[in-house]
Amino acid sequence: MSFPKKGKFFPRENGYDGNGGHQTTGCFANEIASALKRSLGDSRAGVKTVVAWTGANEKTVKNWFSGTYGPSVAHLIALARHSDEVLGTFLAMAGREV
């Protein structure tokens, strides 16, 4: 993979959609964001709780809450370990019963 000569975004074939987002994050990121908000509310305390659960950066967690990006696999496992809402959402997205 090579870096673009101009700009700060990777070319379209690497997942960048040209509108400031990524093609692969839409539905997954929004579903996880909804589950986090149902579980912890949309507050700073909820963000701090998720930071403690996952060890992720606070800005990263805020992006999860906003649905801009979804968590990595390791962070998703940590979230599912602590939140029944996230676990249930993941299982529903996988087509499995809770």
Secondary structure by P-SEA (a helix, b strand, c coil): cccccccccccccccccccccccccaaaaaaaaaaaaaaccccaaaaaaaaaaccccaaaaaaaaaccccccaaaaaaaaaccaaaaaaaaaaacccc
